[in-house]
Amino acid sequence: MVKSELIQKLAEQAKILPKDAEISVKTVFDSMIHALKSDDGIEIRGFGSFKVRKYEGRSGNHPRTGNEISIEPKKRPFFKVGKDLRERINKKTTG
Amino acid sequence: MTKADLVADINEKVGLSKKESTIIVELIFEIIRSSLEKGEKVKISGFGNFNVRQKKVRRGRNPQTGDEIEISARSVLTFKASPVLKKVLNS
C-alpha cells in the first residue's frame, strides 16, 4: 500500500472528501516528522513508537582504500513495534 | 508526541471536530495495520517503509540459563526510514 491508497481508503471509510483525507494523512506524517526533527519521541498506542538515536562523530577507515576518514555525527530514526501489532502480524501471517 | 497531538493538528488543519479528528487518526493507523496484517508492504513517501518479514525457525540460547532453545518461525515488522526523513533529521 502506498500513501495515495491510504488516502483513498481513509476517504471511503471515514466518509470524508478525498481532499480532506489527503490533508489529514499529510498532516499526520508532517507532524510526526516535525516531532522527530525536534528530537521528540512519538508513541502511538496500538501501533508502536519512534525514537531518534544520535551518533557521535568518530574517525574510521575507508573500507576500500584504508585511508583514515572522519565520520560526521548523525541522527537516525528508529521504530519499535507495539506489542498488540506485533502479535497481530505474527498471528495472521504465520498462523 | 502522542495520538492526542495528531488529533489536535487535524482539528486545526482540516477543520474537523475533535471527535471526527480522533476517528480519522485511529482510522489512518488501523488502515496501515490491516494492510501489514495481510503481509503487505506499506510505503509512505517522505517518511519510510513498513515491511513484514518472515523469519525462519532458528536455534538460540536462553541468555539467562544458557540452555539451547528453538526460536519459532515468525513474522516481524520492520521500518526503514526514507532518505528524505534522514536528511531532514540531519539538516
N, CA and C atoms of all chains as a GROMACS GRO file, in nm:
protein
  558
    1MET      N    1   0.085  -0.119   0.000
    1MET     CA    2   0.000   0.000   0.000
    1MET      C    3   0.089   0.124   0.000
    2VAL      N    4   0.056   0.218  -0.083
    2VAL     CA    5   0.131   0.345  -0.085
    2VAL      C    6   0.041   0.457  -0.031
    3LYS      N    7   0.101   0.574  -0.014
    3LYS     CA    8   0.029   0.684   0.050
    3LYS      C    9  -0.105   0.718  -0.017
    4SER      N   10  -0.105   0.718  -0.152
    4SER     CA   11  -0.229   0.754  -0.223
    4SER      C   12  -0.341   0.654  -0.196
    5GLU      N   13  -0.304   0.526  -0.178
    5GLU     CA   14  -0.405   0.424  -0.147
    5GLU      C   15  -0.458   0.439  -0.005
    6LEU      N   16  -0.368   0.480   0.084
    6LEU     CA   17  -0.407   0.507   0.222
    6LEU      C   18  -0.509   0.622   0.225
    7ILE      N   19  -0.480   0.726   0.146
    7ILE     CA   20  -0.569   0.843   0.138
    7ILE      C   21  -0.707   0.802   0.085
    8GLN      N   22  -0.705   0.719  -0.019
    8GLN     CA   23  -0.830   0.674  -0.081
    8GLN      C   24  -0.914   0.590   0.017
    9LYS      N   25  -0.847   0.499   0.086
    9LYS     CA   26  -0.918   0.415   0.184
    9LYS      C   27  -0.973   0.498   0.299
   10LEU      N   28  -0.895   0.597   0.342
   10LEU     CA   29  -0.939   0.683   0.451
   10LEU      C   30  -1.065   0.760   0.410
   11ALA      N   31  -1.065   0.813   0.288
   11ALA     CA   32  -1.180   0.889   0.238
   11ALA      C   33  -1.305   0.801   0.237
   12GLU      N   34  -1.289   0.677   0.189
   12GLU     CA   35  -1.403   0.583   0.182
   12GLU      C   36  -1.453   0.546   0.320
   13GLN      N   37  -1.360   0.505   0.407
   13GLN     CA   38  -1.401   0.453   0.537
   13GLN      C   39  -1.449   0.561   0.634
   14ALA      N   40  -1.391   0.681   0.623
   14ALA     CA   41  -1.432   0.788   0.714
   14ALA      C   42  -1.545   0.870   0.652
   15LYS      N   43  -1.576   0.842   0.526
   15LYS     CA   44  -1.677   0.918   0.451
   15LYS      C   45  -1.647   1.068   0.454
   16ILE      N   46  -1.525   1.100   0.417
   16ILE     CA   47  -1.486   1.241   0.406
   16ILE      C   48  -1.438   1.267   0.264
   17LEU      N   49  -1.426   1.393   0.226
   17LEU     CA   50  -1.381   1.429   0.092
   17LEU      C   51  -1.237   1.382   0.072
   18PRO      N   52  -1.206   1.336  -0.052
   18PRO     CA   53  -1.067   1.294  -0.080
   18PRO      C   54  -0.966   1.402  -0.046
   19LYS      N   55  -1.004   1.527  -0.069
   19LYS     CA   56  -0.916   1.640  -0.038
   19LYS      C   57  -0.885   1.644   0.112
   20ASP      N   58  -0.990   1.625   0.194
   20ASP     CA   59  -0.971   1.627   0.340
   20ASP      C   60  -0.890   1.506   0.387
   21ALA      N   61  -0.911   1.392   0.320
   21ALA     CA   62  -0.834   1.272   0.355
   21ALA      C   63  -0.687   1.295   0.324
   22GLU      N   64  -0.662   1.362   0.212
   22GLU     CA   65  -0.524   1.389   0.173
   22GLU      C   66  -0.455   1.481   0.274
   23ILE      N   67  -0.526   1.589   0.312
   23ILE     CA   68  -0.468   1.682   0.410
   23ILE      C   69  -0.446   1.610   0.544
   24SER      N   70  -0.541   1.522   0.581
   24SER     CA   71  -0.530   1.451   0.708
   24SER      C   72  -0.405   1.363   0.712
   25VAL      N   73  -0.386   1.283   0.606
   25VAL     CA   74  -0.270   1.193   0.601
   25VAL      C   75  -0.140   1.275   0.600
   26LYS      N   76  -0.139   1.381   0.518
   26LYS     CA   77  -0.019   1.466   0.512
   26LYS      C   78   0.009   1.528   0.649
   27THR      N   79  -0.096   1.576   0.714
   27THR     CA   80  -0.079   1.640   0.845
   27THR      C   81  -0.019   1.543   0.946
   28VAL      N   82  -0.072   1.419   0.948
   28VAL     CA   83  -0.021   1.319   1.043
   28VAL      C   84   0.128   1.295   1.023
   29PHE      N   85   0.169   1.269   0.899
   29PHE     CA   86   0.311   1.239   0.877
   29PHE      C   87   0.400   1.363   0.892
   30ASP      N   88   0.349   1.478   0.848
   30ASP     CA   89   0.427   1.602   0.868
   30ASP      C   90   0.449   1.629   1.016
   31SER      N   91   0.344   1.609   1.097
   31SER     CA   92   0.357   1.632   1.241
   31SER      C   93   0.455   1.535   1.303
   32MET      N   94   0.451   1.410   1.256
   32MET     CA   95   0.544   1.310   1.309
   32MET      C   96   0.688   1.345   1.272
   33ILE      N   97   0.708   1.389   1.148
   33ILE     CA   98   0.842   1.429   1.105
   33ILE      C   99   0.890   1.548   1.188
   34HIS      N  100   0.799   1.642   1.210
   34HIS     CA  101   0.832   1.761   1.289
   34HIS      C  102   0.876   1.723   1.431
   35ALA      N  103   0.801   1.627   1.490
   35ALA     CA  104   0.834   1.582   1.626
   35ALA      C  105   0.974   1.520   1.629
   36LEU      N  106   1.001   1.433   1.532
   36LEU     CA  107   1.132   1.367   1.528
   36LEU      C  108   1.244   1.468   1.506
   37LYS      N  109   1.215   1.568   1.424
   37LYS     CA  110   1.314   1.672   1.397
   37LYS      C  111   1.347   1.749   1.525
   38SER      N  112   1.248   1.764   1.613
   38SER     CA  113   1.269   1.831   1.742
   38SER      C  114   1.321   1.733   1.848
   39ASP      N  115   1.364   1.614   1.803
   39ASP     CA  116   1.414   1.509   1.893
   39ASP      C  117   1.309   1.460   1.993
   40ASP      N  118   1.183   1.477   1.956
   40ASP     CA  119   1.074   1.430   2.040
   40ASP      C  120   1.039   1.289   1.995
   41GLY      N  121   1.021   1.198   2.088
   41GLY     CA  122   0.978   1.063   2.053
   41GLY      C  123   0.830   1.064   2.020
   42ILE      N  124   0.783   0.962   1.949
   42ILE     CA  125   0.641   0.951   1.914
   42ILE      C  126   0.591   0.819   1.970
   43GLU      N  127   0.477   0.824   2.039
   43GLU     CA  128   0.421   0.699   2.087
   43GLU      C  129   0.277   0.688   2.039
   44ILE      N  130   0.251   0.591   1.953
   44ILE     CA  131   0.117   0.568   1.902
   44ILE      C  132   0.067   0.438   1.963
   45ARG      N  133  -0.023   0.450   2.059
   45ARG     CA  134  -0.078   0.332   2.126
   45ARG      C  135  -0.141   0.238   2.024
   46GLY      N  136  -0.108   0.112   2.035
   46GLY     CA  137  -0.165   0.013   1.945
   46GLY      C  138  -0.089   0.002   1.814
   47PHE      N  139   0.014   0.084   1.798
   47PHE     CA  140   0.093   0.079   1.675
   47PHE      C  141   0.241   0.060   1.707
   48GLY      N  142   0.300   0.159   1.768
   48GLY     CA  143   0.442   0.148   1.803
   48GLY      C  144   0.498   0.284   1.838
   49SER      N  145   0.630   0.289   1.853
   49SER     CA  146   0.691   0.416   1.889
   49SER      C  147   0.812   0.445   1.800
   50PHE      N  148   0.838   0.572   1.783
   50PHE     CA  149   0.952   0.618   1.704
   50PHE      C  150   1.044   0.698   1.793
   51LYS      N  151   1.173   0.675   1.777
   51LYS     CA  152   1.272   0.748   1.854
   51LYS      C  153   1.388   0.788   1.766
   52VAL      N  154   1.454   0.896   1.804
   52VAL     CA  155   1.571   0.939   1.729
   52VAL      C  156   1.696   0.899   1.808
   53ARG      N  157   1.786   0.828   1.741
   53ARG     CA  158   1.913   0.794   1.805
   53ARG      C  159   2.021   0.885   1.749
   54LYS      N  160   2.106   0.933   1.840
   54LYS     CA  161   2.214   1.022   1.799
   54LYS      C  162   2.345   0.946   1.798
   55TYR      N  163   2.419   0.963   1.693
   55TYR     CA  164   2.551   0.900   1.682
   55TYR      C  165   2.658   1.007   1.686
   56GLU      N  166   2.758   0.987   1.769
   56GLU     CA  167   2.870   1.080   1.778
   56GLU      C  168   2.955   1.069   1.651
   57GLY      N  169   3.022   1.176   1.619
   57GLY     CA  170   3.118   1.169   1.510
   57GLY      C  171   3.238   1.086   1.555
   58ARG      N  172   3.304   1.021   1.463
   58ARG     CA  173   3.421   0.940   1.500
   58ARG      C  174   3.512   0.932   1.378
   59SER      N  175   3.631   0.883   1.400
   59SER     CA  176   3.715   0.864   1.283
   59SER      C  177   3.714   0.716   1.248
   60GLY      N  178   3.715   0.688   1.120
   60GLY     CA  179   3.711   0.550   1.076
   60GLY      C  180   3.804   0.533   0.957
   61ASN      N  181   3.808   0.413   0.909
   61ASN     CA  182   3.893   0.388   0.792
   61ASN      C  183   3.805   0.359   0.671
   62HIS      N  184   3.845   0.414   0.559
   62HIS     CA  185   3.773   0.385   0.436
   62HIS      C  186   3.791   0.236   0.405
   63PRO      N  187   3.680   0.162   0.390
   63PRO     CA  188   3.692   0.017   0.376
   63PRO      C  189   3.777  -0.027   0.256
   64ARG      N  190   3.775   0.050   0.151
   64ARG     CA  191   3.846   0.007   0.031
   64ARG      C  192   3.991   0.058   0.029
   65THR      N  193   4.007   0.188   0.060
   65THR     CA  194   4.140   0.246   0.047
   65THR      C  195   4.220   0.238   0.177
   66GLY      N  196   4.150   0.220   0.291
   66GLY     CA  197   4.219   0.215   0.418
   66GLY      C  198   4.258   0.352   0.472
   67ASN      N  199   4.226   0.457   0.395
   67ASN     CA  200   4.256   0.593   0.441
   67ASN      C  201   4.172   0.629   0.562
   68GLU      N  202   4.229   0.705   0.650
   68GLU     CA  203   4.152   0.749   0.766
   68GLU      C  204   4.056   0.860   0.724
   69ILE      N  205   3.931   0.846   0.764
   69ILE     CA  206   3.832   0.947   0.729
   69ILE      C  207   3.755   0.985   0.854
   70SER      N  208   3.697   1.103   0.856
   70SER     CA  209   3.618   1.138   0.973
   70SER      C  210   3.470   1.116   0.942
   71ILE      N  211   3.401   1.050   1.035
   71ILE     CA  212   3.259   1.021   1.018
   71ILE      C  213   3.182   1.125   1.099
   72GLU      N  214   3.097   1.198   1.030
   72GLU     CA  215   3.023   1.307   1.093
   72GLU      C  216   2.919   1.254   1.192
   73PRO      N  217   2.888   1.332   1.296
   73PRO     CA  218   2.778   1.291   1.384
   73PRO      C  219   2.647   1.289   1.306
   74LYS      N  220   2.557   1.199   1.342
   74LYS     CA  221   2.430   1.191   1.268
   74LYS      C  222   2.318   1.145   1.358
   75LYS      N  223   2.196   1.164   1.307
   75LYS     CA  224   2.076   1.118   1.378
   75LYS      C  225   2.000   1.023   1.287
   76ARG      N  226   1.944   0.919   1.347
   76ARG     CA  227   1.866   0.823   1.270
   76ARG      C  228   1.737   0.791   1.345
   77PRO      N  229   1.626   0.783   1.270
   77PRO     CA  230   1.501   0.746   1.336
   77PRO      C  231   1.488   0.594   1.350
   78PHE      N  232   1.431   0.549   1.460
   78PHE     CA  233   1.406   0.406   1.481
   78PHE      C  234   1.263   0.383   1.522
   79PHE      N  235   1.210   0.269   1.477
   79PHE     CA  236   1.072   0.233   1.507
   79PHE      C  237   1.072   0.106   1.591
   80LYS      N  238   0.989   0.106   1.694
   80LYS     CA  239   0.970  -0.016   1.772
   80LYS      C  240   0.822  -0.052   1.766
   81VAL      N  241   0.794  -0.171   1.718
   81VAL     CA  242   0.655  -0.212   1.702
   81VAL      C  243   0.589  -0.233   1.839
   82GLY      N  244   0.465  -0.195   1.850
   82GLY     CA  245   0.390  -0.214   1.974
   82GLY      C  246   0.352  -0.362   1.990
   83LYS      N  247   0.327  -0.401   2.114
   83LYS     CA  248   0.301  -0.541   2.145
   83LYS      C  249   0.178  -0.594   2.070
   84ASP      N  250   0.070  -0.518   2.071
   84ASP     CA  251  -0.054  -0.562   2.006
   84ASP      C  252  -0.033  -0.587   1.857
   85LEU      N  253   0.032  -0.490   1.792
   85LEU     CA  254   0.053  -0.502   1.647
   85LEU      C  255   0.148  -0.617   1.616
   86ARG      N  256   0.252  -0.632   1.700
   86ARG     CA  257   0.348  -0.741   1.678
   86ARG      C  258   0.276  -0.876   1.681
   87GLU      N  259   0.186  -0.890   1.779
   87GLU     CA  260   0.111  -1.015   1.790
   87GLU      C  261   0.014  -1.034   1.676
   88ARG      N  262  -0.048  -0.923   1.634
   88ARG     CA  263  -0.145  -0.929   1.526
   88ARG      C  264  -0.078  -0.972   1.395
   89ILE      N  265   0.038  -0.918   1.367
   89ILE     CA  266   0.111  -0.950   1.244
   89ILE      C  267   0.159  -1.094   1.246
   90ASN      N  268   0.206  -1.137   1.360
   90ASN     CA  269   0.259  -1.272   1.371
   90ASN      C  270   0.149  -1.376   1.360
   91LYS      N  271   0.036  -1.348   1.418
   91LYS     CA  272  -0.075  -1.443   1.417
   91LYS      C  273  -0.127  -1.466   1.276
   92LYS      N  274  -0.153  -1.355   1.207
   92LYS     CA  275  -0.218  -1.362   1.077
   92LYS      C  276  -0.130  -1.424   0.969
   93THR      N  277   0.001  -1.392   0.972
   93THR     CA  278   0.084  -1.434   0.860
   93THR      C  279   0.158  -1.566   0.879
   94THR      N  280   0.162  -1.617   1.004
   94THR     CA  281   0.226  -1.746   1.018
   94THR      C  282   0.126  -1.851   1.067
   95GLY      N  283   0.010  -1.805   1.111
   95GLY     CA  284  -0.098  -1.893   1.155
   95GLY      C  285  -0.056  -1.974   1.274
   96MET      N  286   0.536   1.293   2.160
   96MET     CA  287   0.414   1.314   2.082
   96MET      C  288   0.326   1.190   2.092
   97THR      N  289   0.198   1.212   2.107
   97THR     CA  290   0.103   1.100   2.111
   97THR      C  291  -0.011   1.127   2.012
   98LYS      N  292  -0.107   1.034   2.008
   98LYS     CA  293  -0.220   1.049   1.917
   98LYS      C  294  -0.298   1.178   1.944
   99ALA      N  295  -0.302   1.220   2.071
   99ALA     CA  296  -0.376   1.342   2.107
   99ALA      C  297  -0.322   1.464   2.031
  100ASP      N  298  -0.190   1.469   2.012
  100ASP     CA  299  -0.129   1.581   1.938
  100ASP      C  300  -0.169   1.576   1.791
  101LEU      N  301  -0.176   1.455   1.736
  101LEU     CA  302  -0.215   1.440   1.595
  101LEU      C  303  -0.361   1.479   1.576
  102VAL      N  304  -0.444   1.444   1.674
  102VAL     CA  305  -0.586   1.480   1.670
  102VAL      C  306  -0.599   1.633   1.668
  103ALA      N  307  -0.522   1.700   1.754
  103ALA     CA  308  -0.526   1.846   1.761
  103ALA      C  309  -0.482   1.908   1.628
  104ASP      N  310  -0.380   1.849   1.565
  104ASP     CA  311  -0.332   1.902   1.437
  104ASP      C  312  -0.436   1.887   1.326
  105ILE      N  313  -0.506   1.774   1.323
  105ILE     CA  314  -0.609   1.752   1.221
  105ILE      C  315  -0.728   1.846   1.245
  106ASN      N  316  -0.763   1.860   1.371
  106ASN     CA  317  -0.870   1.951   1.410
  106ASN      C  318  -0.842   2.091   1.356
  107GLU      N  319  -0.718   2.132   1.368
  107GLU     CA  320  -0.679   2.267   1.325
  107GLU      C  321  -0.663   2.279   1.173
  108LYS      N  322  -0.593   2.182   1.113
  108LYS     CA  323  -0.561   2.192   0.970
  108LYS      C  324  -0.676   2.155   0.877
  109VAL      N  325  -0.756   2.055   0.916
  109VAL     CA  326  -0.864   2.009   0.828
  109VAL      C  327  -0.997   2.073   0.867
  110GLY      N  328  -1.004   2.120   0.991
  110GLY     CA  329  -1.128   2.184   1.036
  110GLY      C  330  -1.236   2.086   1.076
  111LEU      N  331  -1.198   1.960   1.102
  111LEU     CA  332  -1.295   1.863   1.150
  111LEU      C  333  -1.303   1.877   1.302
  112SER      N  334  -1.416   1.831   1.360
  112SER     CA  335  -1.430   1.840   1.506
  112SER      C  336  -1.329   1.750   1.575
  113LYS      N  337  -1.311   1.770   1.706
  113LYS     CA  338  -1.219   1.688   1.784
  113LYS      C  339  -1.258   1.540   1.774
  114LYS      N  340  -1.390   1.517   1.779
  114LYS     CA  341  -1.441   1.380   1.775
  114LYS      C  342  -1.410   1.316   1.640
  115GLU      N  343  -1.438   1.391   1.533
  115GLU     CA  344  -1.411   1.340   1.398
  115GLU      C  345  -1.261   1.320   1.376
  116SER      N  346  -1.183   1.416   1.426
  116SER     CA  347  -1.037   1.408   1.410
  116SER      C  348  -0.981   1.285   1.479
  117THR      N  349  -1.039   1.251   1.594
  117THR     CA  350  -0.996   1.130   1.667
  117THR      C  351  -1.021   1.006   1.582
  118ILE      N  352  -1.138   1.003   1.520
  118ILE     CA  353  -1.174   0.889   1.433
  118ILE      C  354  -1.076   0.880   1.315
  119ILE      N  355  -1.043   0.995   1.257
  119ILE     CA  356  -0.951   0.999   1.142
  119ILE      C  357  -0.814   0.941   1.181
  120VAL      N  358  -0.761   0.988   1.295
  120VAL     CA  359  -0.629   0.941   1.338
  120VAL      C  360  -0.631   0.789   1.362
  121GLU      N  361  -0.735   0.743   1.432
  121GLU     CA  362  -0.747   0.599   1.458
  121GLU      C  363  -0.754   0.521   1.326
  122LEU      N  364  -0.834   0.574   1.233
  122LEU     CA  365  -0.853   0.505   1.104
  122LEU      C  366  -0.723   0.496   1.024
  123ILE      N  367  -0.648   0.605   1.023
  123ILE     CA  368  -0.522   0.605   0.948
  123ILE      C  369  -0.433   0.490   0.995
  124PHE      N  370  -0.417   0.478   1.128
  124PHE     CA  371  -0.331   0.371   1.180
  124PHE      C  372  -0.394   0.233   1.163
  125GLU      N  373  -0.528   0.227   1.168
  125GLU     CA  374  -0.594   0.098   1.151
  125GLU      C  375  -0.582   0.050   1.005
  126ILE      N  376  -0.591   0.142   0.910
  126ILE     CA  377  -0.576   0.104   0.768
  126ILE      C  378  -0.434   0.051   0.745
  127ILE      N  379  -0.336   0.117   0.806
  127ILE     CA  380  -0.197   0.071   0.793
  127ILE      C  381  -0.181  -0.067   0.858
  128ARG      N  382  -0.237  -0.081   0.978
  128ARG     CA  383  -0.227  -0.210   1.048
  128ARG      C  384  -0.288  -0.324   0.968
  129SER      N  385  -0.410  -0.303   0.912
  129SER     CA  386  -0.472  -0.415   0.840
  129SER      C  387  -0.395  -0.451   0.715
  130SER      N  388  -0.334  -0.351   0.652
  130SER     CA  389  -0.253  -0.380   0.534
  130SER      C  390  -0.131  -0.464   0.572
  131LEU      N  391  -0.065  -0.427   0.682
  131LEU     CA  392   0.053  -0.500   0.729
  131LEU      C  393   0.015  -0.641   0.773
  132GLU      N  394  -0.102  -0.651   0.833
  132GLU     CA  395  -0.150  -0.779   0.882
  132GLU      C  396  -0.167  -0.879   0.768
  133LYS      N  397  -0.201  -0.826   0.649
  133LYS     CA  398  -0.214  -0.912   0.531
  133LYS      C  399  -0.077  -0.947   0.472
  134GLY      N  400   0.027  -0.894   0.533
  134GLY     CA  401   0.162  -0.922   0.485
  134GLY      C  402   0.209  -0.824   0.379
  135GLU      N  403   0.130  -0.719   0.356
  135GLU     CA  404   0.168  -0.619   0.255
  135GLU      C  405   0.270  -0.520   0.309
  136LYS      N  406   0.344  -0.460   0.215
  136LYS     CA  407   0.434  -0.350   0.249
  136LYS      C  408   0.352  -0.223   0.257
  137VAL      N  409   0.390  -0.132   0.343
  137VAL     CA  410   0.326   0.000   0.344
  137VAL      C  411   0.434   0.104   0.320
  138LYS      N  412   0.420   0.178   0.210
  138LYS     CA  413   0.521   0.277   0.175
  138LYS      C  414   0.465   0.417   0.188
  139ILE      N  415   0.525   0.496   0.274
  139ILE     CA  416   0.483   0.634   0.292
  139ILE      C  417   0.598   0.722   0.242
  140SER      N  418   0.582   0.775   0.121
  140SER     CA  419   0.692   0.852   0.063
  140SER      C  420   0.723   0.973   0.151
  141GLY      N  421   0.850   0.999   0.171
  141GLY     CA  422   0.892   1.111   0.254
  141GLY      C  423   0.903   1.074   0.401
  142PHE      N  424   0.852   0.955   0.436
  142PHE     CA  425   0.858   0.911   0.576
  142PHE      C  426   0.936   0.780   0.588
  143GLY      N  427   0.883   0.675   0.527
  143GLY     CA  428   0.955   0.548   0.530
  143GLY      C  429   0.866   0.433   0.489
  144ASN      N  430   0.925   0.313   0.489
  144ASN     CA  431   0.851   0.192   0.451
  144ASN      C  432   0.839   0.097   0.568
  145PHE      N  433   0.720   0.041   0.581
  145PHE     CA  434   0.696  -0.065   0.679
  145PHE      C  435   0.689  -0.195   0.602
  146ASN      N  436   0.763  -0.293   0.651
  146ASN     CA  437   0.776  -0.416   0.578
  146ASN      C  438   0.755  -0.534   0.672
  147VAL      N  439   0.680  -0.636   0.629
  147VAL     CA  440   0.663  -0.755   0.711
  147VAL      C  441   0.761  -0.860   0.662
  148ARG      N  442   0.847  -0.905   0.752
  148ARG     CA  443   0.946  -1.005   0.712
  148ARG      C  444   0.920  -1.138   0.780
  149GLN      N  445   0.938  -1.244   0.702
  149GLN     CA  446   0.919  -1.380   0.753
  149GLN      C  447   1.051  -1.432   0.806
  150LYS      N  448   1.049  -1.472   0.932
  150LYS     CA  449   1.170  -1.528   0.991
  150LYS      C  450   1.153  -1.678   1.000
  151LYS      N  451   1.258  -1.748   0.962
  151LYS     CA  452   1.254  -1.894   0.970
  151LYS      C  453   1.283  -1.939   1.113
  152VAL      N  454   1.251  -2.063   1.140
  152VAL     CA  455   1.282  -2.119   1.270
  152VAL      C  456   1.435  -2.124   1.286
  153ARG      N  457   1.483  -2.092   1.405
  153ARG     CA  458   1.628  -2.099   1.426
  153ARG      C  459   1.658  -2.138   1.570
  154ARG      N  460   1.781  -2.178   1.591
  154ARG     CA  461   1.821  -2.218   1.726
  154ARG      C  462   1.881  -2.096   1.796
  155GLY      N  463   1.850  -2.082   1.924
  155GLY     CA  464   1.906  -1.974   2.002
  155GLY      C  465   1.935  -2.024   2.141
  156ARG      N  466   1.974  -1.931   2.225
  156ARG     CA  467   2.003  -1.969   2.362
  156ARG      C  468   1.928  -1.878   2.458
  157ASN      N  469   1.882  -1.934   2.563
  157ASN     CA  470   1.824  -1.852   2.670
  157ASN      C  471   1.942  -1.778   2.733
  158PRO      N  472   1.944  -1.645   2.722
  158PRO     CA  473   2.060  -1.570   2.770
  158PRO      C  474   2.081  -1.585   2.921
  159GLN      N  475   1.974  -1.615   2.993
  159GLN     CA  476   1.986  -1.627   3.138
  159GLN      C  477   2.044  -1.762   3.182
  160THR      N  478   1.994  -1.867   3.120
  160THR     CA  479   2.035  -2.000   3.163
  160THR      C  480   2.139  -2.065   3.072
  161GLY      N  481   2.151  -2.014   2.948
  161GLY     CA  482   2.246  -2.071   2.855
  161GLY      C  483   2.193  -2.195   2.784
  162ASP      N  484   2.068  -2.233   2.817
  162ASP     CA  485   2.008  -2.350   2.753
  162ASP      C  486   1.980  -2.323   2.605
  163GLU      N  487   2.001  -2.423   2.523
  163GLU     CA  488   1.970  -2.407   2.381
  163GLU      C  489   1.819  -2.423   2.362
  164ILE      N  490   1.760  -2.330   2.286
  164ILE     CA  491   1.616  -2.336   2.264
  164ILE      C  492   1.587  -2.313   2.116
  165GLU      N  493   1.468  -2.352   2.074
  165GLU     CA  494   1.429  -2.330   1.936
  165GLU      C  495   1.345  -2.203   1.929
  166ILE      N  496   1.385  -2.110   1.841
  166ILE     CA  497   1.307  -1.988   1.822
  166ILE      C  498   1.216  -2.013   1.703
  167SER      N  499   1.085  -2.008   1.728
  167SER     CA  500   0.988  -2.046   1.626
  167SER      C  501   0.987  -1.950   1.507
  168ALA      N  502   0.940  -1.998   1.393
  168ALA     CA  503   0.922  -1.914   1.274
  168ALA      C  504   0.822  -1.804   1.307
  169ARG      N  505   0.846  -1.683   1.259
  169ARG     CA  506   0.756  -1.574   1.293
  169ARG      C  507   0.759  -1.465   1.187
  170SER      N  508   0.661  -1.377   1.192
  170SER     CA  509   0.658  -1.260   1.105
  170SER      C  510   0.687  -1.139   1.190
  171VAL      N  511   0.778  -1.056   1.144
  171VAL     CA  512   0.811  -0.936   1.220
  171VAL      C  513   0.797  -0.812   1.134
  172LEU      N  514   0.770  -0.701   1.199
  172LEU     CA  515   0.753  -0.575   1.128
  172LEU      C  516   0.883  -0.495   1.135
  173THR      N  517   0.929  -0.448   1.020
  173THR     CA  518   1.049  -0.363   1.021
  173THR      C  519   1.014  -0.228   0.959
  174PHE      N  520   1.088  -0.127   0.998
  174PHE     CA  521   1.068   0.007   0.943
  174PHE      C  522   1.200   0.055   0.885
  175LYS      N  523   1.194   0.106   0.763
  175LYS     CA  524   1.313   0.165   0.704
  175LYS      C  525   1.282   0.311   0.674
  176ALA      N  526   1.356   0.399   0.738
  176ALA     CA  527   1.330   0.542   0.721
  176ALA      C  528   1.364   0.586   0.578
  177SER      N  529   1.282   0.677   0.527
  177SER     CA  530   1.306   0.733   0.394
  177SER      C  531   1.433   0.819   0.397
  178PRO      N  532   1.508   0.820   0.286
  178PRO     CA  533   1.627   0.907   0.280
  178PRO      C  534   1.590   1.054   0.307
  179VAL      N  535   1.467   1.091   0.267
  179VAL     CA  536   1.419   1.229   0.290
  179VAL      C  537   1.411   1.256   0.440
  180LEU      N  538   1.356   1.161   0.516
  180LEU     CA  539   1.344   1.178   0.661
  180LEU      C  540   1.482   1.186   0.726
  181LYS      N  541   1.574   1.100   0.682
  181LYS     CA  542   1.710   1.102   0.737
  181LYS      C  543   1.775   1.238   0.714
  182LYS      N  544   1.749   1.291   0.594
  182LYS     CA  545   1.808   1.420   0.558
  182LYS      C  546   1.750   1.532   0.646
  183VAL      N  547   1.618   1.528   0.664
  183VAL     CA  548   1.550   1.629   0.746
  183VAL      C  549   1.607   1.629   0.888
  184LEU      N  550   1.630   1.509   0.944
  184LEU     CA  551   1.680   1.500   1.081
  184LEU      C  552   1.821   1.557   1.094
  185ASN      N  553   1.895   1.554   0.985
  185ASN     CA  554   2.034   1.598   0.992
  185ASN      C  555   2.058   1.736   0.932
  186SER      N  556   1.949   1.803   0.895
  186SER     CA  557   1.968   1.935   0.832
  186SER      C  558   1.967   2.046   0.938
   0.00000   0.00000   0.00000
